[in-house]
Amino acid sequence: MNIIEELIKSNTNLTLAIKLKDLKVFADYLIEKTKSELEDIVVSEKAETYPTIKQVSEILNVNITTLWRWNKNGYLKTIEFGGGRRYKMSDVKALLQEDGFVKKRNRPE
């Protein structure tokens, strides 16, 4: 950890005389740290997840039989995953982003 960062975390009041070179080193350190944290967030958001049928029914606020029918009709397909059936979260998110999804949900099942 950088010395300046340690001083900031110690929450003490003090006045520093710092060389511009040291300030640049600290700024570069903060930029690299932030860049690394943002890259981790982007990578984790791109990682595919596979929610269960129950989880998807809760996310979409639909009955499990509706999900079964959607799978049968090809509207939202399941995949074989670890001996069970799951959905690709990217497919669920795509369905949620459809313009007509909310209107379809207001129809009786």
C-alpha atoms as an extended CHARMM CRD file, in Angstrom:
* protein
*
       109  EXT
         1         1  MET       CA              0.0000000000        0.0000000000        0.0000000000  PROA      1               0.0000000000
         2         2  ASN       CA              1.2030000000        3.4990000000       -0.7470000000  PROA      2               0.0000000000
         3         3  ILE       CA              2.3820000000        5.6740000000        2.1920000000  PROA      3               0.0000000000
         4         4  ILE       CA              0.0090000000        8.5020000000        1.2540000000  PROA      4               0.0000000000
         5         5  GLU       CA             -2.9030000000        6.0730000000        1.1850000000  PROA      5               0.0000000000
         6         6  GLU       CA             -1.9080000000        4.7970000000        4.6480000000  PROA      6               0.0000000000
         7         7  LEU       CA             -1.8880000000        8.3690000000        5.9710000000  PROA      7               0.0000000000
         8         8  ILE       CA             -5.3310000000        9.0100000000        4.4840000000  PROA      8               0.0000000000
         9         9  LYS       CA             -6.7140000000        5.8500000000        6.1090000000  PROA      9               0.0000000000
        10        10  SER       CA             -5.2180000000        6.7940000000        9.4880000000  PROA      10              0.0000000000
        11        11  ASN       CA             -7.5930000000        9.7960000000        9.4920000000  PROA      11              0.0000000000
        12        12  THR       CA             -5.0770000000       12.1330000000       11.0650000000  PROA      12              0.0000000000
        13        13  ASN       CA             -4.8730000000       15.8570000000       10.3400000000  PROA      13              0.0000000000
        14        14  LEU       CA             -1.4820000000       16.8690000000        9.0770000000  PROA      14              0.0000000000
        15        15  THR       CA              0.0970000000       19.1750000000        6.5840000000  PROA      15              0.0000000000
        16        16  LEU       CA              2.4790000000       17.6290000000        4.0960000000  PROA      16              0.0000000000
        17        17  ALA       CA              5.1750000000       19.0210000000        1.9300000000  PROA      17              0.0000000000
        18        18  ILE       CA              5.3550000000       16.6280000000       -0.9710000000  PROA      18              0.0000000000
        19        19  LYS       CA              7.5170000000       16.5630000000       -4.0390000000  PROA      19              0.0000000000
        20        20  LEU       CA              5.7040000000       16.7380000000       -7.3670000000  PROA      20              0.0000000000
        21        21  LYS       CA              7.4190000000       13.5200000000       -8.4060000000  PROA      21              0.0000000000
        22        22  ASP       CA              5.9410000000       11.7140000000       -5.3730000000  PROA      22              0.0000000000
        23        23  LEU       CA              2.5190000000       13.2130000000       -6.0780000000  PROA      23              0.0000000000
        24        24  LYS       CA              2.7160000000       11.9150000000       -9.6580000000  PROA      24              0.0000000000
        25        25  VAL       CA              3.6730000000        8.4500000000       -8.3910000000  PROA      25              0.0000000000
        26        26  PHE       CA              0.6280000000        8.4810000000       -6.0950000000  PROA      26              0.0000000000
        27        27  ALA       CA             -1.6570000000        9.6930000000       -8.8870000000  PROA      27              0.0000000000
        28        28  ASP       CA             -0.3650000000        6.9290000000      -11.1810000000  PROA      28              0.0000000000
        29        29  TYR       CA             -0.9270000000        4.4100000000       -8.3990000000  PROA      29              0.0000000000
        30        30  LEU       CA             -4.5390000000        5.5700000000       -7.9380000000  PROA      30              0.0000000000
        31        31  ILE       CA             -5.1660000000        5.4360000000      -11.6860000000  PROA      31              0.0000000000
        32        32  GLU       CA             -3.8200000000        1.8810000000      -11.9520000000  PROA      32              0.0000000000
        33        33  LYS       CA             -5.7870000000        0.7540000000       -8.8920000000  PROA      33              0.0000000000
        34        34  THR       CA             -9.0240000000        2.2380000000      -10.2460000000  PROA      34              0.0000000000
        35        35  LYS       CA             -8.3880000000        0.8030000000      -13.7100000000  PROA      35              0.0000000000
        36        36  SER       CA             -7.8510000000       -2.6540000000      -12.2320000000  PROA      36              0.0000000000
        37        37  GLU       CA            -11.0480000000       -2.4430000000      -10.1530000000  PROA      37              0.0000000000
        38        38  LEU       CA            -13.0770000000       -1.3230000000      -13.1860000000  PROA      38              0.0000000000
        39        39  GLU       CA            -11.6380000000       -4.1090000000      -15.3430000000  PROA      39              0.0000000000
        40        40  ASP       CA            -12.6730000000       -6.6450000000      -12.6790000000  PROA      40              0.0000000000
        41        41  ILE       CA            -16.2120000000       -5.2370000000      -12.6960000000  PROA      41              0.0000000000
        42        42  VAL       CA            -16.4530000000       -5.3490000000      -16.4920000000  PROA      42              0.0000000000
        43        43  VAL       CA            -15.1390000000       -8.9110000000      -16.6430000000  PROA      43              0.0000000000
        44        44  SER       CA            -17.5350000000      -10.0960000000      -13.9270000000  PROA      44              0.0000000000
        45        45  GLU       CA            -20.5060000000       -8.4980000000      -15.7300000000  PROA      45              0.0000000000
        46        46  LYS       CA            -19.5410000000      -10.2610000000      -18.9560000000  PROA      46              0.0000000000
        47        47  ALA       CA            -19.2640000000      -13.6270000000      -17.2230000000  PROA      47              0.0000000000
        48        48  GLU       CA            -22.2730000000      -15.8000000000      -18.0000000000  PROA      48              0.0000000000
        49        49  THR       CA            -24.3550000000      -17.0740000000      -15.0960000000  PROA      49              0.0000000000
        50        50  TYR       CA            -26.9220000000      -19.8600000000      -15.1340000000  PROA      50              0.0000000000
        51        51  PRO       CA            -29.8910000000      -19.2670000000      -12.8110000000  PROA      51              0.0000000000
        52        52  THR       CA            -32.2870000000      -22.0680000000      -11.9000000000  PROA      52              0.0000000000
        53        53  ILE       CA            -35.8400000000      -22.3320000000      -13.1750000000  PROA      53              0.0000000000
        54        54  LYS       CA            -37.1350000000      -21.0680000000       -9.8200000000  PROA      54              0.0000000000
        55        55  GLN       CA            -34.7730000000      -18.0690000000       -9.8890000000  PROA      55              0.0000000000
        56        56  VAL       CA            -35.8300000000      -17.1530000000      -13.4300000000  PROA      56              0.0000000000
        57        57  SER       CA            -39.5110000000      -17.4560000000      -12.5380000000  PROA      57              0.0000000000
        58        58  GLU       CA            -38.9030000000      -14.9780000000       -9.6950000000  PROA      58              0.0000000000
        59        59  ILE       CA            -36.8400000000      -12.6210000000      -11.8760000000  PROA      59              0.0000000000
        60        60  LEU       CA            -39.4750000000      -12.5610000000      -14.6170000000  PROA      60              0.0000000000
        61        61  ASN       CA            -42.4090000000      -12.8320000000      -12.2160000000  PROA      61              0.0000000000
        62        62  VAL       CA            -43.9380000000      -15.7440000000      -14.1210000000  PROA      62              0.0000000000
        63        63  ASN       CA            -45.1160000000      -19.2030000000      -13.1490000000  PROA      63              0.0000000000
        64        64  ILE       CA            -42.8300000000      -22.1960000000      -13.6850000000  PROA      64              0.0000000000
        65        65  THR       CA            -45.3960000000      -23.6560000000      -16.1080000000  PROA      65              0.0000000000
        66        66  THR       CA            -45.0720000000      -20.4950000000      -18.1920000000  PROA      66              0.0000000000
        67        67  LEU       CA            -41.3190000000      -21.0590000000      -18.3770000000  PROA      67              0.0000000000
        68        68  TRP       CA            -41.9290000000      -24.6620000000      -19.4230000000  PROA      68              0.0000000000
        69        69  ARG       CA            -44.2600000000      -23.4540000000      -22.1990000000  PROA      69              0.0000000000
        70        70  TRP       CA            -41.7920000000      -20.7730000000      -23.3120000000  PROA      70              0.0000000000
        71        71  ASN       CA            -39.0610000000      -23.4080000000      -23.4960000000  PROA      71              0.0000000000
        72        72  LYS       CA            -41.3140000000      -25.7220000000      -25.5310000000  PROA      72              0.0000000000
        73        73  ASN       CA            -42.1800000000      -22.8710000000      -27.9370000000  PROA      73              0.0000000000
        74        74  GLY       CA            -38.5550000000      -21.6650000000      -28.1720000000  PROA      74              0.0000000000
        75        75  TYR       CA            -39.2950000000      -18.2810000000      -26.5820000000  PROA      75              0.0000000000
        76        76  LEU       CA            -36.8320000000      -18.8290000000      -23.7090000000  PROA      76              0.0000000000
        77        77  LYS       CA            -34.7990000000      -22.0330000000      -23.9850000000  PROA      77              0.0000000000
        78        78  THR       CA            -33.2660000000      -23.9910000000      -21.1290000000  PROA      78              0.0000000000
        79        79  ILE       CA            -29.8740000000      -25.6550000000      -21.2840000000  PROA      79              0.0000000000
        80        80  GLU       CA            -28.5900000000      -28.8470000000      -19.6800000000  PROA      80              0.0000000000
        81        81  PHE       CA            -26.3340000000      -27.7870000000      -16.8450000000  PROA      81              0.0000000000
        82        82  GLY       CA            -24.8490000000      -30.0590000000      -14.1830000000  PROA      82              0.0000000000
        83        83  GLY       CA            -27.5450000000      -32.6970000000      -14.5340000000  PROA      83              0.0000000000
        84        84  GLY       CA            -30.3910000000      -30.1840000000      -14.4170000000  PROA      84              0.0000000000
        85        85  ARG       CA            -31.9920000000      -27.4880000000      -16.4910000000  PROA      85              0.0000000000
        86        86  ARG       CA            -30.9470000000      -23.8760000000      -16.2490000000  PROA      86              0.0000000000
        87        87  TYR       CA            -31.2100000000      -20.6880000000      -18.2440000000  PROA      87              0.0000000000
        88        88  LYS       CA            -28.5130000000      -18.4270000000      -19.6020000000  PROA      88              0.0000000000
        89        89  MET       CA            -28.7560000000      -15.1300000000      -17.7330000000  PROA      89              0.0000000000
        90        90  SER       CA            -27.9130000000      -13.2880000000      -20.9510000000  PROA      90              0.0000000000
        91        91  ASP       CA            -31.0970000000      -14.7590000000      -22.4980000000  PROA      91              0.0000000000
        92        92  VAL       CA            -33.1590000000      -13.6880000000      -19.4690000000  PROA      92              0.0000000000
        93        93  LYS       CA            -31.7160000000      -10.1540000000      -19.6150000000  PROA      93              0.0000000000
        94        94  ALA       CA            -32.4090000000       -9.9660000000      -23.3560000000  PROA      94              0.0000000000
        95        95  LEU       CA            -36.0180000000      -10.9560000000      -22.7160000000  PROA      95              0.0000000000
        96        96  LEU       CA            -36.3530000000       -8.2840000000      -20.0260000000  PROA      96              0.0000000000
        97        97  GLN       CA            -35.0520000000       -5.6560000000      -22.4370000000  PROA      97              0.0000000000
        98        98  GLU       CA            -37.6240000000       -6.4510000000      -25.1160000000  PROA      98              0.0000000000
        99        99  ASP       CA            -40.0580000000       -3.5730000000      -25.5680000000  PROA      99              0.0000000000
       100       100  GLY       CA            -43.1110000000       -5.7930000000      -25.5510000000  PROA      100             0.0000000000
       101       101  PHE       CA            -42.1840000000       -7.9220000000      -22.5360000000  PROA      101             0.0000000000
       102       102  VAL       CA            -44.0500000000       -5.7730000000      -20.0110000000  PROA      102             0.0000000000
       103       103  LYS       CA            -47.1070000000       -5.6380000000      -22.2850000000  PROA      103             0.0000000000
       104       104  LYS       CA            -47.0020000000       -9.4280000000      -22.7090000000  PROA      104             0.0000000000
       105       105  ARG       CA            -46.7910000000       -9.8590000000      -18.9510000000  PROA      105             0.0000000000
       106       106  ASN       CA            -50.0290000000       -7.9010000000      -18.4910000000  PROA      106             0.0000000000
       107       107  ARG       CA            -51.9310000000      -10.5050000000      -20.5300000000  PROA      107             0.0000000000
       108       108  PRO       CA            -53.4660000000      -13.4180000000      -18.6400000000  PROA      108             0.0000000000
       109       109  GLU       CA            -51.3270000000      -16.5750000000      -18.8600000000  PROA      109             0.0000000000
